[in-house]
Amino acid sequence: MPVGLTGRTPVLLFDAKMTSEVALTATHPRERRDFKIIDETDEYIVVDKPPLLLVHPSKPDGAATLWAELRHLLAFEIVAGGQISIVNRLDRETSGVVLVGKTTATAREFGLCMQARRVSKEYHAIVWGWPDWERKTVDAPIVRQGEVESSKIYLKQTIHPRGAEAVTEFEVRRRFRKQTTNGDCFSLVKAHPSTGRTHQIRVHLASLGHPIVGDKIYGPDENLYLRFIETGWVDELASTLLIQRHALHASRLRIDEHRDWSSPLPRDLSDWML
């Protein structure tokens, strides 16, 4: 059986009916919880998500999620009739900028901007090897692998003519050496996806022969993901994958000159390059 979630993730919308169990007695100002607030207005909030934090619940196991943290943080807005929509959802292991609309009008505006490709996104990734190019555009359609061939992992994506359009621009920002148990040549790459397919950057980088360091699905061996599901993070995985999470960070999200948010490379990645 494939491992992973099935179906399309629902849009995360909250209203007053969902807050009956949320304590509304707090009188202190906004506090940092599992994430940093980058910007906030009456219409939206922008947060810097740390790695290993789920954006939304995937199963009823009580795991910490950005969804739950936002529900507590914005409890007053929700009770007052606010509607919250997470605009750009990041993988659990991906860190960086997440935009959240607070009102119906704002959520609709952001949704239309996304559809019209007016939202510019930038990511940074640490990859294996030194690319023989400085800039590269990958225009390769992506589909869930299980739809075109067998796959042990339900969510694994692959490049295939039957897939949806997927375009990513890459730029090498730095090449460096680091002695590890699995190679010594690595690069920091900036990625600018103009489409938003599942795992797009990870799939496209792997197709170039430069998978993201720490990627359990598209890295050295997809069976590492299955082993991780069974055992968690163990020394055997550490010696092969090198980093506990895939080294991908959502570094910038821009709609226009007034709504342009960025996040520096987090310490776990910047320190790893030293």
C-alpha positions in Angstrom: 0.0 0.0 0.0 1.3 3.5 -0.8 2.3 5.5 2.2 0.9 9.0 2.6 -2.3 11.0 2.5 -5.0 10.7 0.0 -7.3 13.3 -1.6 -6.9 17.0 -1.9 -6.2 19.1 1.2 -9.2 21.3 2.1 -8.8 25.1 2.2 -8.3 26.1 5.8 -11.2 28.3 6.7 -12.2 29.1 10.3 -15.3 30.7 11.8 -16.8 31.3 15.2 -18.4 27.8 15.3 -14.9 26.3 15.5 -13.8 28.2 18.5 -16.0 26.9 21.3 -13.1 25.2 23.0 -10.7 28.1 22.6 -10.0 30.1 25.8 -10.8 33.7 25.2 -9.6 35.1 28.6 -6.1 36.1 27.5 -5.5 39.8 27.8 -1.8 39.9 26.9 -0.6 41.1 23.4 0.4 38.8 20.6 2.9 36.3 21.7 5.3 34.2 19.6 4.4 30.6 19.8 5.9 28.0 17.4 6.5 30.7 14.7 7.5 34.3 14.3 5.1 37.0 13.1 6.6 38.8 10.2 3.8 41.2 9.5 0.1 41.7 10.5 -2.8 43.9 9.6 -6.6 43.6 10.0 -6.7 41.8 6.6 -3.8 39.3 6.9 -1.0 37.9 9.0 2.4 36.7 7.7 4.3 34.2 9.7 7.8 32.6 9.5 7.1 28.8 9.9 9.9 26.8 11.5 10.8 23.4 10.0 9.1 20.2 11.3 5.8 22.1 12.0 2.8 20.8 10.2 0.7 23.6 8.5 -2.6 21.8 9.0 -3.7 18.5 10.7 -3.1 15.4 8.6 -4.4 12.9 11.1 -6.1 13.0 14.5 -3.0 12.4 16.6 -2.8 15.7 18.4 0.4 16.8 16.6 1.3 20.5 16.9 0.2 22.4 13.8 0.3 26.0 12.5 -3.4 25.6 12.1 -3.9 25.1 15.8 -1.5 27.8 16.7 -3.3 30.3 14.5 -6.6 29.3 15.9 -5.5 30.2 19.4 -3.6 33.3 18.3 -6.5 34.7 16.3 -9.4 33.5 18.5 -10.8 37.0 19.0 -10.8 37.7 15.3 -12.5 34.4 14.6 -15.2 35.0 17.2 -15.8 38.5 15.8 -16.6 36.9 12.4 -13.2 36.7 10.8 -12.4 34.1 8.3 -8.9 32.8 8.1 -7.4 31.2 5.0 -3.8 29.8 4.7 -2.8 30.9 1.2 0.5 29.1 0.6 0.9 25.8 2.4 4.4 24.5 3.0 5.4 20.9 3.6 6.1 20.0 7.2 9.8 20.0 6.7 9.9 23.2 4.7 10.4 26.4 6.7 9.7 30.0 5.7 7.0 32.6 4.8 3.4 31.7 5.1 0.6 34.1 4.2 -2.8 33.9 6.0 -5.8 35.9 5.0 -8.2 37.0 7.9 -11.2 38.1 5.9 -13.4 36.7 3.1 -12.5 39.6 0.8 -8.8 39.2 1.5 -8.8 35.5 1.1 -10.6 35.9 -2.3 -8.1 38.6 -3.4 -5.1 36.4 -2.5 -6.7 33.4 -4.2 -7.2 35.3 -7.4 -3.7 36.6 -7.3 -2.4 33.0 -7.0 -4.5 31.9 -9.9 -3.3 34.8 -12.1 0.3 34.0 -11.0 0.7 37.5 -9.5 2.2 36.1 -6.3 6.0 35.8 -6.7 7.7 33.1 -4.6 11.3 32.5 -3.9 12.9 29.6 -2.1 16.5 28.6 -1.1 17.7 25.0 -1.1 20.9 23.2 -0.3 21.5 20.6 -2.9 24.0 17.8 -3.5 26.8 18.6 -6.0 28.0 21.6 -8.0 25.7 22.3 -11.0 27.5 23.0 -14.3 25.1 25.9 -14.9 24.6 29.3 -13.2 20.9 29.6 -14.2 18.5 27.0 -15.4 14.8 26.9 -16.2 13.0 23.6 -15.8 9.7 23.3 -17.8 8.5 19.8 -17.0 5.0 18.7 -16.2 4.4 16.9 -12.8 1.9 14.2 -11.9 1.5 12.0 -8.9 3.7 9.0 -9.6 1.0 6.5 -8.7 -1.1 7.7 -11.6 1.4 6.6 -14.2 3.5 3.9 -12.6 3.8 2.0 -9.3 4.9 3.8 -6.2 5.3 2.9 -2.6 4.7 6.5 -1.5 1.3 7.9 -2.3 2.3 11.6 -2.4 5.5 11.0 -4.5 5.4 13.1 -7.7 7.2 12.5 -11.0 7.8 14.3 -14.3 5.5 12.9 -17.0 3.8 14.3 -20.2 0.4 13.6 -18.6 1.2 15.9 -15.7 0.2 19.5 -15.0 2.4 22.3 -16.2 5.3 23.0 -13.9 8.0 25.7 -14.4 10.8 26.6 -12.1 13.8 29.0 -12.5 17.0 28.1 -10.6 20.1 30.2 -9.8 23.2 28.9 -8.1 24.1 31.3 -5.2 27.0 29.5 -3.7 29.1 26.3 -4.2 30.9 25.0 -1.1 32.7 22.0 0.3 31.8 20.2 3.5 33.2 16.8 4.6 30.3 14.5 5.4 29.4 10.8 5.4 27.7 11.2 2.0 29.7 13.6 -0.2 31.6 16.8 0.1 30.3 19.1 -2.7 27.2 21.1 -2.1 25.4 24.2 -3.4 23.0 26.8 -2.2 20.4 27.3 -5.0 17.6 29.9 -5.3 14.4 28.7 -6.8 11.6 30.7 -8.4 8.5 28.6 -9.2 6.0 30.2 -11.5 3.5 27.3 -10.9 2.6 25.7 -7.7 2.6 21.9 -8.1 3.1 19.5 -5.2 6.8 19.0 -4.4 7.6 21.0 -7.6 11.0 22.4 -6.5 12.1 19.0 -5.0 11.1 17.1 -8.1 12.7 19.5 -10.6 16.0 19.7 -8.7 16.1 15.9 -8.5 15.5 15.7 -12.2 18.6 17.9 -12.7 20.7 15.5 -10.7 20.9 17.8 -7.7 18.4 16.6 -5.1 17.9 18.6 -1.9 20.0 17.5 1.0 17.9 15.7 3.5 15.1 14.9 1.1 13.7 11.5 2.2 11.6 11.0 -1.0 13.6 12.5 -3.9 17.1 12.1 -2.4 19.4 9.0 -2.5 16.6 6.4 -2.0 12.9 6.7 -1.5 13.0 3.7 0.8 14.6 6.1 3.3 11.2 7.7 3.7 9.6 4.4 4.5 12.3 3.6 7.0 11.8 7.0 8.6 8.1 6.3 8.9 8.9 3.1 10.8 11.9 4.2 12.9 11.9 7.9 13.1 15.3 9.8 12.8 18.1 7.3 13.5 21.9 7.3 13.0 21.6 5.3 9.8 19.4 7.9 8.2 21.6 10.7 9.5 24.6 9.3 7.8 22.9 9.2 4.4 20.6 12.2 4.5 22.9 14.5 6.5 20.1 16.8 7.7 17.0 15.8 9.7 14.7 17.7 7.3 14.9 18.5 3.6 17.0 21.7 3.2 14.3 23.9 1.6 13.2 27.4 2.8 10.5 29.7 1.5 12.5 32.9 1.7 10.2 35.4 0.0 6.6 36.0 -1.0 5.7 39.1 -3.0 2.3 40.4 -4.3 3.3 44.1 -4.9 5.7 46.7 -3.7 3.7 47.1 -0.5 3.1 43.5 0.2 6.6 41.9 0.0 7.8 39.6 2.8 11.0 37.8 3.3 12.7 35.5 5.8 16.4 34.8 6.2 17.8 31.3 5.9 17.2 29.6 9.3 20.0 28.7 11.6 19.8 25.0 11.0 20.6 25.5 7.3 23.0 28.5 7.6 25.0 26.8 10.3 25.2 23.6 8.2 26.9 25.5 5.4 29.8 26.7 7.7 
